[in-house]
């Protein structure tokens, strides 16, 4: 009879990997983010339009790209691995090139997009089309 050693730590690691795979991208085709999507972003509205904030720690502004095309916003860049000797005991931060594309709302103005990076956060401001903003209509006396 064959003897199989049960390694509970390896079993938990395999289970976690499978759960991450299943939960990380359940609806990725619909523009929703999972746990493993990089960079993590928040997208919200304010009085002028939309604001996207992406976490990009350790990445210089000249290593980031922001492109608007065909109703989509693409963030790209490269996270460079620190130089050093030794081996990893645990590696959760990934290095290398990345690209993330998000659909823009239909009332976003692709001609009025601004981006800045500060303290590891990329902020992209996307103004609304003038026609989408509420406007005040003057009431004239009859």
OpenMM code with the backbone's topology and positions (N, CA, C; nanometers):
from openmm import Vec3, app, unit

residues = "UNK UNK UNK UNK UNK UNK UNK UNK UNK UNK UNK UNK UNK UNK UNK UNK UNK UNK UNK UNK UNK UNK UNK UNK UNK UNK UNK UNK UNK UNK UNK UNK UNK UNK UNK UNK UNK UNK UNK UNK UNK UNK UNK UNK UNK UNK UNK UNK UNK UNK UNK UNK UNK UNK UNK UNK UNK UNK UNK UNK UNK UNK UNK UNK UNK UNK UNK UNK UNK UNK UNK UNK UNK UNK UNK UNK UNK UNK UNK UNK UNK UNK UNK UNK UNK UNK UNK UNK UNK UNK UNK UNK UNK UNK UNK UNK UNK UNK UNK UNK UNK UNK UNK UNK UNK UNK UNK UNK UNK UNK UNK UNK UNK UNK UNK UNK UNK UNK UNK UNK UNK UNK UNK UNK UNK UNK UNK UNK UNK UNK UNK UNK UNK UNK UNK UNK UNK UNK UNK UNK UNK UNK".split()
positions = [
    Vec3(0.0841, -0.1175, 0.0000),
    Vec3(0.0000, 0.0000, 0.0000),
    Vec3(0.0892, 0.1246, 0.0000),
    Vec3(0.0586, 0.2199, -0.0894),
    Vec3(0.1370, 0.3427, -0.0989),
    Vec3(0.1066, 0.4335, 0.0195),
    Vec3(0.2058, 0.5040, 0.0613),
    Vec3(0.1912, 0.5951, 0.1750),
    Vec3(0.2020, 0.7379, 0.1232),
    Vec3(0.0976, 0.8190, 0.1449),
    Vec3(0.0972, 0.9584, 0.1029),
    Vec3(0.1040, 1.0461, 0.2267),
    Vec3(0.2011, 1.1344, 0.2290),
    Vec3(0.2132, 1.2267, 0.3422),
    Vec3(0.1181, 1.3438, 0.3185),
    Vec3(0.0407, 1.3768, 0.4173),
    Vec3(-0.0499, 1.4906, 0.4084),
    Vec3(0.0211, 1.6126, 0.4637),
    Vec3(0.0402, 1.7098, 0.3796),
    Vec3(0.1045, 1.8346, 0.4211),
    Vec3(-0.0048, 1.9400, 0.4319),
    Vec3(-0.0525, 1.9694, 0.5526),
    Vec3(-0.1630, 2.0645, 0.5665),
    Vec3(-0.1285, 2.2046, 0.5171),
    Vec3(-0.0055, 2.2465, 0.5276),
    Vec3(0.0331, 2.3800, 0.4816),
    Vec3(0.0218, 2.3871, 0.3295),
    Vec3(0.0729, 2.2865, 0.2601),
    Vec3(0.0633, 2.2851, 0.1142),
    Vec3(-0.0813, 2.2773, 0.0687),
    Vec3(-0.1625, 2.1999, 0.1418),
    Vec3(-0.3043, 2.1898, 0.1071),
    Vec3(-0.3726, 2.3259, 0.1195),
    Vec3(-0.3413, 2.4005, 0.2246),
    Vec3(-0.3985, 2.5344, 0.2423),
    Vec3(-0.3501, 2.6309, 0.1350),
    Vec3(-0.2239, 2.6211, 0.0995),
    Vec3(-0.1701, 2.7076, -0.0057),
    Vec3(-0.2401, 2.6783, -0.1381),
    Vec3(-0.2594, 2.5491, -0.1717),
    Vec3(-0.3306, 2.5129, -0.2953),
    Vec3(-0.4743, 2.5634, -0.2921),
    Vec3(-0.5402, 2.5492, -0.1763),
    Vec3(-0.6776, 2.5968, -0.1628),
    Vec3(-0.6843, 2.7480, -0.1818),
    Vec3(-0.5918, 2.8216, -0.1201),
    Vec3(-0.5890, 2.9668, -0.1342),
    Vec3(-0.5661, 3.0068, -0.2793),
    Vec3(-0.4767, 2.9367, -0.3473),
    Vec3(-0.4498, 2.9661, -0.4882),
    Vec3(-0.5748, 2.9455, -0.5732),
    Vec3(-0.6441, 2.8362, -0.5517),
    Vec3(-0.7658, 2.8081, -0.6272),
    Vec3(-0.8755, 2.9092, -0.5961),
    Vec3(-0.8894, 2.9487, -0.4692),
    Vec3(-0.9886, 3.0498, -0.4328),
    Vec3(-0.9548, 3.1843, -0.4956),
    Vec3(-0.8274, 3.2218, -0.4928),
    Vec3(-0.7849, 3.3470, -0.5561),
    Vec3(-0.8168, 3.3451, -0.7048),
    Vec3(-0.7932, 3.2315, -0.7685),
    Vec3(-0.8207, 3.2202, -0.9112),
    Vec3(-0.9706, 3.2308, -0.9387),
    Vec3(-1.0515, 3.1658, -0.8561),
    Vec3(-1.1963, 3.1670, -0.8773),
    Vec3(-1.2586, 3.3018, -0.8438),
    Vec3(-1.2159, 3.3625, -0.7348),
    Vec3(-1.2753, 3.4877, -0.6886),
    Vec3(-1.2097, 3.6085, -0.7546),
    Vec3(-1.0847, 3.5977, -0.7893),
    Vec3(-1.0090, 3.7107, -0.8425),
    Vec3(-1.0609, 3.7651, -0.9725),
    Vec3(-1.1237, 3.6819, -1.0549),
    Vec3(-1.1711, 3.7273, -1.1846),
    Vec3(-1.3092, 3.6719, -1.2184),
    Vec3(-1.4050, 3.6814, -1.1258),
    Vec3(-1.5338, 3.6218, -1.1565),
    Vec3(-1.6080, 3.6899, -1.2696),
    Vec3(-1.5967, 3.8191, -1.2833),
    Vec3(-1.6702, 3.8925, -1.3866),
    Vec3(-1.5767, 3.9843, -1.4638),
    Vec3(-1.4554, 3.9374, -1.4899),
    Vec3(-1.3558, 4.0257, -1.5499),
    Vec3(-1.3976, 4.0779, -1.6867),
    Vec3(-1.4851, 4.0090, -1.7568),
    Vec3(-1.5287, 4.0550, -1.8880),
    Vec3(-1.6207, 4.1757, -1.8806),
    Vec3(-1.6668, 4.2111, -1.7627),
    Vec3(-1.7590, 4.3229, -1.7467),
    Vec3(-1.6909, 4.4465, -1.6886),
    Vec3(-1.5582, 4.4495, -1.6857),
    Vec3(-1.4870, 4.5659, -1.6369),
    Vec3(-1.4761, 4.5717, -1.4858),
    Vec3(-1.5167, 4.4658, -1.4165),
    Vec3(-1.5052, 4.4640, -1.2719),
    Vec3(-1.3670, 4.4146, -1.2332),
    Vec3(-1.3201, 4.4587, -1.1183),
    Vec3(-1.1865, 4.4237, -1.0748),
    Vec3(-1.1899, 4.3073, -0.9777),
    Vec3(-1.0856, 4.2301, -0.9801),
    Vec3(-1.0688, 4.1229, -0.8831),
    Vec3(-0.9510, 4.1537, -0.7943),
    Vec3(-0.9232, 4.0625, -0.7036),
    Vec3(-0.8171, 4.0847, -0.6060),
    Vec3(-0.6797, 4.0955, -0.6701),
    Vec3(-0.6593, 4.0307, -0.7854),
    Vec3(-0.5263, 4.0272, -0.8443),
    Vec3(-0.5060, 4.1310, -0.9543),
    Vec3(-0.6019, 4.2192, -0.9764),
    Vec3(-0.5884, 4.3191, -1.0826),
    Vec3(-0.4980, 4.4320, -1.0340),
    Vec3(-0.4026, 4.4711, -1.1184),
    Vec3(-0.3094, 4.5769, -1.0813),
    Vec3(-0.3099, 4.6836, -1.1900),
    Vec3(-0.3079, 4.8073, -1.1548),
    Vec3(-0.3136, 4.8612, -1.0194),
    Vec3(-0.4576, 4.8692, -0.9681),
    Vec3(-0.4711, 4.8672, -0.8366),
    Vec3(-0.6023, 4.8842, -0.7755),
    Vec3(-0.6477, 5.0281, -0.7993),
    Vec3(-0.7755, 5.0459, -0.8339),
    Vec3(-0.8260, 5.1797, -0.8637),
    Vec3(-0.9564, 5.2080, -0.7905),
    Vec3(-0.9803, 5.3345, -0.7666),
    Vec3(-1.1103, 5.3861, -0.7228),
    Vec3(-1.1533, 5.4850, -0.8296),
    Vec3(-1.2803, 5.4785, -0.8695),
    Vec3(-1.3341, 5.5713, -0.9681),
    Vec3(-1.4596, 5.6319, -0.9083),
    Vec3(-1.4619, 5.7658, -0.9022),
    Vec3(-1.5765, 5.8335, -0.8434),
    Vec3(-1.6055, 5.9607, -0.9214),
    Vec3(-1.7212, 6.0189, -0.8950),
    Vec3(-1.7596, 6.1430, -0.9624),
    Vec3(-1.7482, 6.2596, -0.8665),
    Vec3(-1.7279, 6.3767, -0.9243),
    Vec3(-1.7356, 6.5014, -0.8486),
    Vec3(-1.8105, 6.6016, -0.9366),
    Vec3(-1.8091, 6.7265, -0.9004),
    Vec3(-1.8872, 6.8275, -0.9724),
    Vec3(-1.8437, 6.8436, -1.1185),
    Vec3(-1.7171, 6.8213, -1.1487),
    Vec3(-1.6661, 6.8444, -1.2838),
    Vec3(-1.6638, 6.7200, -1.3725),
    Vec3(-1.6684, 6.6030, -1.3110),
    Vec3(-1.6596, 6.4823, -1.3928),
    Vec3(-1.6218, 6.3616, -1.3098),
    Vec3(-1.5248, 6.2874, -1.3603),
    Vec3(-1.4832, 6.1616, -1.2982),
    Vec3(-1.3398, 6.1732, -1.2510),
    Vec3(-1.3114, 6.1047, -1.1412),
    Vec3(-1.1761, 6.1013, -1.0879),
    Vec3(-1.1397, 5.9554, -1.0660),
    Vec3(-1.0264, 5.9166, -1.1216),
    Vec3(-0.9742, 5.7825, -1.1017),
    Vec3(-0.8471, 5.7943, -1.0203),
    Vec3(-0.8362, 5.7151, -0.9161),
    Vec3(-0.7135, 5.7113, -0.8361),
    Vec3(-0.6616, 5.5688, -0.8385),
    Vec3(-0.5356, 5.5540, -0.8788),
    Vec3(-0.4723, 5.4226, -0.8893),
    Vec3(-0.3515, 5.4181, -0.7972),
    Vec3(-0.3370, 5.3074, -0.7276),
    Vec3(-0.2223, 5.2881, -0.6390),
    Vec3(-0.1042, 5.2384, -0.7220),
    Vec3(0.0023, 5.3178, -0.7260),
    Vec3(0.1213, 5.2823, -0.8034),
    Vec3(0.2483, 5.3097, -0.7208),
    Vec3(0.2605, 5.2473, -0.6048),
    Vec3(0.3755, 5.2768, -0.5188),
    Vec3(0.5073, 5.2382, -0.5844),
    Vec3(0.6047, 5.3249, -0.5673),
    Vec3(0.7385, 5.2978, -0.6176),
    Vec3(0.7563, 5.3171, -0.7667),
    Vec3(0.6553, 5.3692, -0.8347),
    Vec3(0.6653, 5.3898, -0.9788),
    Vec3(0.6733, 5.5398, -1.0054),
    Vec3(0.7788, 5.5809, -1.0748),
    Vec3(0.7973, 5.7219, -1.1062),
    Vec3(0.6970, 5.7659, -1.2121),
    Vec3(0.6595, 5.8939, -1.2129),
    Vec3(0.5656, 5.9441, -1.3142),
    Vec3(0.6101, 5.9159, -1.4573),
    Vec3(0.7414, 5.9197, -1.4840),
    Vec3(0.7881, 5.8939, -1.6207),
    Vec3(0.7795, 5.7460, -1.6586),
    Vec3(0.7440, 5.6600, -1.5642),
    Vec3(0.7250, 5.5173, -1.5926),
    Vec3(0.5771, 5.4827, -1.6122),
    Vec3(0.4902, 5.5837, -1.6069),
    Vec3(0.3462, 5.5623, -1.6196),
    Vec3(0.2952, 5.6154, -1.7523),
    Vec3(0.1923, 5.5508, -1.8052),
    Vec3(0.1277, 5.5970, -1.9266),
    Vec3(-0.0229, 5.6016, -1.9067),
    Vec3(-0.0864, 5.7047, -1.9616),
    Vec3(-0.2322, 5.7181, -1.9585),
    Vec3(-0.2754, 5.7469, -2.1007),
    Vec3(-0.3645, 5.6633, -2.1539),
    Vec3(-0.4103, 5.6793, -2.2919),
    Vec3(-0.5622, 5.6690, -2.2967),
    Vec3(-0.6235, 5.7572, -2.3745),
    Vec3(-0.7682, 5.7546, -2.3964),
    Vec3(-0.7905, 5.7254, -2.5441),
    Vec3(-0.8685, 5.6198, -2.5706),
    Vec3(-0.8958, 5.5837, -2.7093),
    Vec3(-1.0219, 5.4986, -2.7157),
    Vec3(-1.1088, 5.5316, -2.8093),
    Vec3(-1.2307, 5.4543, -2.8353),
    Vec3(-1.3141, 5.4297, -2.7096),
    Vec3(-1.3297, 5.5336, -2.6294),
    Vec3(-1.4131, 5.5225, -2.5104),
    Vec3(-1.3529, 5.4426, -2.3970),
    Vec3(-1.2211, 5.4238, -2.4014),
    Vec3(-1.1537, 5.3491, -2.2956),
    Vec3(-1.0322, 5.4248, -2.2451),
    Vec3(-1.0046, 5.4061, -2.1172),
    Vec3(-0.8881, 5.4657, -2.0527),
    Vec3(-0.7920, 5.3529, -2.0202),
    Vec3(-0.6683, 5.3642, -2.0661),
    Vec3(-0.5680, 5.2615, -2.0399),
    Vec3(-0.4565, 5.3201, -1.9548),
    Vec3(-0.4279, 5.2528, -1.8441),
    Vec3(-0.3145, 5.2857, -1.7576),
    Vec3(-0.2071, 5.1816, -1.7854),
    Vec3(-0.0846, 5.2262, -1.8012),
    Vec3(0.0239, 5.1316, -1.8244),
    Vec3(0.1498, 5.1824, -1.7571),
    Vec3(0.2441, 5.0928, -1.7424),
    Vec3(0.3698, 5.1316, -1.6816),
    Vec3(0.4553, 5.0108, -1.6534),
    Vec3(0.5556, 5.0356, -1.5715),
    Vec3(0.6458, 4.9275, -1.5355),
    Vec3(0.6908, 4.9455, -1.3917),
    Vec3(0.6788, 4.8388, -1.3171),
    Vec3(0.7311, 4.8369, -1.1805),
    Vec3(0.8630, 4.7610, -1.1870),
    Vec3(0.9711, 4.8313, -1.1588),
    Vec3(1.1045, 4.7742, -1.1689),
    Vec3(1.1401, 4.7055, -1.0375),
    Vec3(1.1916, 4.5850, -1.0487),
    Vec3(1.2325, 4.5091, -0.9299),
    Vec3(1.3557, 4.5745, -0.8684),
    Vec3(1.3581, 4.5837, -0.7364),
    Vec3(1.4771, 4.6406, -0.6731),
    Vec3(1.5960, 4.5471, -0.6917),
    Vec3(1.7117, 4.6086, -0.7112),
    Vec3(1.8301, 4.5257, -0.7273),
    Vec3(1.8790, 4.4845, -0.5903),
    Vec3(1.9122, 4.3618, -0.5787),
    Vec3(1.9617, 4.3105, -0.4516),
    Vec3(1.9954, 4.1644, -0.4649),
    Vec3(2.0724, 4.1192, -0.3717),
    Vec3(2.1115, 3.9789, -0.3740),
    Vec3(2.0329, 3.9052, -0.2676),
    Vec3(2.0165, 3.7802, -0.2885),
    Vec3(1.9420, 3.6988, -0.1944),
    Vec3(1.8245, 3.6334, -0.2639),
    Vec3(1.7481, 3.5607, -0.1869),
    Vec3(1.6327, 3.4929, -0.2442),
    Vec3(1.5087, 3.5302, -0.1644),
    Vec3(1.3944, 3.5160, -0.2286),
    Vec3(1.2675, 3.5516, -0.1665),
    Vec3(1.2181, 3.4384, -0.0772),
    Vec3(1.1625, 3.4760, 0.0362),
    Vec3(1.0906, 3.3813, 0.1210),
    Vec3(0.9417, 3.3906, 0.0926),
    Vec3(0.8995, 3.5090, 0.0531),
    Vec3(0.7605, 3.5321, 0.0141),
    Vec3(0.7612, 3.6484, -0.0835),
    Vec3(0.6875, 3.6347, -0.1923),
    Vec3(0.6851, 3.7395, -0.2933),
    Vec3(0.5412, 3.7650, -0.3337),
    Vec3(0.4858, 3.8771, -0.2880),
    Vec3(0.3485, 3.9146, -0.3197),
    Vec3(0.3418, 4.0344, -0.4122),
    Vec3(0.4471, 4.1123, -0.4196),
    Vec3(0.4509, 4.2261, -0.5106),
    Vec3(0.5139, 4.1814, -0.6410),
    Vec3(0.4410, 4.2021, -0.7497),
    Vec3(0.4898, 4.1606, -0.8804),
    Vec3(0.5623, 4.2766, -0.9481),
    Vec3(0.6576, 4.2424, -1.0305),
    Vec3(0.7359, 4.3415, -1.1014),
    Vec3(0.7219, 4.3180, -1.2505),
    Vec3(0.7458, 4.4229, -1.3265),
    Vec3(0.7386, 4.4135, -1.4713),
    Vec3(0.6350, 4.5094, -1.5274),
    Vec3(0.6067, 4.4936, -1.6554),
    Vec3(0.5123, 4.5816, -1.7246),
    Vec3(0.3695, 4.5457, -1.6876),
    Vec3(0.2834, 4.6469, -1.6855),
    Vec3(0.1417, 4.6246, -1.6602),
    Vec3(0.0604, 4.7157, -1.7511),
    Vec3(-0.0637, 4.6772, -1.7725),
    Vec3(-0.1580, 4.7565, -1.8501),
    Vec3(-0.2971, 4.7233, -1.8001),
    Vec3(-0.3770, 4.8256, -1.7778),
    Vec3(-0.5141, 4.8066, -1.7300),
    Vec3(-0.6048, 4.9001, -1.8072),
    Vec3(-0.7096, 4.8464, -1.8676),
    Vec3(-0.8021, 4.9248, -1.9482),
    Vec3(-0.9395, 4.9244, -1.8842),
    Vec3(-0.9976, 5.0442, -1.8732),
    Vec3(-1.1296, 5.0612, -1.8140),
    Vec3(-1.2191, 5.1361, -1.9116),
    Vec3(-1.3458, 5.0956, -1.9214),
    Vec3(-1.4364, 5.1697, -2.0089),
    Vec3(-1.4689, 5.3059, -1.9489),
    Vec3(-1.4766, 5.4078, -2.0337),
    Vec3(-1.5155, 5.5415, -1.9885),
    Vec3(-1.6671, 5.5546, -1.9929),
    Vec3(-1.7250, 5.6296, -1.8998),
    Vec3(-1.8691, 5.6568, -1.9086),
    Vec3(-1.8996, 5.7321, -2.0380),
    Vec3(-2.0205, 5.7167, -2.0891),
    Vec3(-2.0563, 5.7761, -2.2181),
    Vec3(-2.0524, 5.9287, -2.2177),
    Vec3(-2.0648, 5.9910, -2.0997),
    Vec3(-2.0621, 6.1371, -2.0945),
    Vec3(-1.9239, 6.1934, -2.0614),
    Vec3(-1.8204, 6.1091, -2.0660),
    Vec3(-1.6839, 6.1561, -2.0408),
    Vec3(-1.6293, 6.2243, -2.1656),
    Vec3(-1.5546, 6.3318, -2.1453),
    Vec3(-1.4957, 6.4073, -2.2558),
    Vec3(-1.3525, 6.3570, -2.2789),
    Vec3(-1.3282, 6.2810, -2.3844),
    Vec3(-1.1951, 6.2250, -2.4076),
    Vec3(-1.0889, 6.3299, -2.4383),
    Vec3(-1.1316, 6.4517, -2.4704),
    Vec3(-1.0378, 6.5605, -2.5000),
    Vec3(-0.9922, 6.6336, -2.3737),
    Vec3(-1.0597, 6.6091, -2.2625),
    Vec3(-1.0267, 6.6814, -2.1390),
    Vec3(-0.9935, 6.5826, -2.0271),
    Vec3(-0.8743, 6.5247, -2.0376),
    Vec3(-0.8243, 6.4281, -1.9396),
    Vec3(-0.6911, 6.4805, -1.8879),
    Vec3(-0.6752, 6.4814, -1.7564),
    Vec3(-0.5517, 6.5274, -1.6930),
    Vec3(-0.5037, 6.4191, -1.5976),
    Vec3(-0.3718, 6.4034, -1.5859),
    Vec3(-0.3169, 6.3014, -1.4966),
    Vec3(-0.1979, 6.3572, -1.4207),
    Vec3(-0.1863, 6.3146, -1.2939),
    Vec3(-0.0689, 6.3499, -1.2147),
    Vec3(-0.0418, 6.2376, -1.1153),
    Vec3(0.0850, 6.2192, -1.0832),
    Vec3(0.1253, 6.1168, -0.9871),
    Vec3(0.1927, 6.1843, -0.8694),
    Vec3(0.1515, 6.1417, -0.7496),
    Vec3(0.2089, 6.1999, -0.6284),
    Vec3(0.1987, 6.0986, -0.5147),
    Vec3(0.3095, 6.0767, -0.4476),
    Vec3(0.3146, 5.9879, -0.3313),
    Vec3(0.2568, 5.8492, -0.3591),
    Vec3(0.2883, 5.7935, -0.4765),
    Vec3(0.2445, 5.6580, -0.5083),
    Vec3(0.0998, 5.6450, -0.5519),
    Vec3(0.0342, 5.7583, -0.5803),
    Vec3(-0.1042, 5.7554, -0.6271),
    Vec3(-0.1129, 5.8325, -0.7586),
    Vec3(-0.1657, 5.7655, -0.8605),
    Vec3(-0.1910, 5.8293, -0.9888),
    Vec3(-0.3347, 5.8789, -0.9872),
    Vec3(-0.3539, 6.0086, -1.0118),
    Vec3(-0.4874, 6.0668, -1.0167),
    Vec3(-0.5152, 6.1102, -1.1594),
    Vec3(-0.6238, 6.0573, -1.2157),
    Vec3(-0.6644, 6.0931, -1.3515),
    Vec3(-0.8010, 6.1601, -1.3409),
    Vec3(-0.8094, 6.2819, -1.3905),
    Vec3(-0.9358, 6.3570, -1.3908),
    Vec3(-0.9898, 6.3563, -1.5329),
    Vec3(-1.1149, 6.3124, -1.5449),
    Vec3(-1.1812, 6.3048, -1.6742),
    Vec3(-1.3044, 6.3942, -1.6656),
    Vec3(-1.3029, 6.5046, -1.7369),
    Vec3(-1.4149, 6.5979, -1.7324),
    Vec3(-1.5344, 6.5409, -1.8093),
    Vec3(-1.6525, 6.5854, -1.7700),
    Vec3(-1.7733, 6.5464, -1.8430),
    Vec3(-1.7858, 6.6350, -1.9665),
    Vec3(-1.8550, 6.5839, -2.0675),
    Vec3(-1.8868, 6.6652, -2.1845),
    Vec3(-1.9711, 6.7839, -2.1394),
    Vec3(-1.9513, 6.8970, -2.2022),
    Vec3(-2.0289, 7.0163, -2.1655),
    Vec3(-2.1778, 6.9895, -2.1787),
    Vec3(-2.2156, 6.9116, -2.2786),
    Vec3(-2.3575, 6.8825, -2.2996),
    Vec3(-2.4159, 6.7927, -2.1904),
    Vec3(-2.3297, 6.7256, -2.1143),
    Vec3(-2.3775, 6.6365, -2.0090),
    Vec3(-2.3920, 6.7070, -1.8742),
    Vec3(-2.3342, 6.8254, -1.8643),
    Vec3(-2.3408, 6.8981, -1.7378),
    Vec3(-2.4721, 6.9749, -1.7273),
    Vec3(-2.5257, 6.9822, -1.6084),
    Vec3(-2.6472, 7.0631, -1.5936),
    Vec3(-2.6140, 7.2109, -1.6174),
    Vec3(-2.7045, 7.2810, -1.6767),
    Vec3(-2.6816, 7.4237, -1.6985),
    Vec3(-2.8048, 7.5011, -1.6514),
    Vec3(-2.7765, 7.6179, -1.6065),
    Vec3(-2.8819, 7.7056, -1.5577),
    Vec3(-2.9482, 7.7756, -1.6757),
    Vec3(-3.0793, 7.7775, -1.6772),
    Vec3(-3.1546, 7.8439, -1.7849),
    Vec3(-3.2191, 7.9681, -1.7247),
    Vec3(-3.1904, 8.0819, -1.7861),
    Vec3(-3.2473, 8.2066, -1.7381),
    Vec3(-3.3969, 8.2133, -1.7708),
    Vec3(-3.4727, 8.2600, -1.6757),
    Vec3(-3.6164, 8.2773, -1.6953),
    Vec3(-3.6405, 8.4226, -1.7279),
    Vec3(-3.7003, 8.4462, -1.8458),
    Vec3(-3.7256, 8.5837, -1.8905),
    Vec3(-3.8702, 8.6216, -1.8577),
    Vec3(-3.8906, 8.7476, -1.8279),
    Vec3(-4.0294, 8.7904, -1.8056),
    Vec3(-4.1087, 8.7845, -1.9366),
    Vec3(-4.2335, 8.7554, -1.9269),
    Vec3(-4.3180, 8.7447, -2.0471),
    Vec3(-4.3711, 8.8790, -2.0902),
] * unit.nanometer
topology = app.Topology()
chain = topology.addChain("A")
for resn in residues:
    res = topology.addResidue(resn, chain)
    for name in ("N", "CA", "C"):
        topology.addAtom(name, app.Element.getBySymbol(name[0]), res)
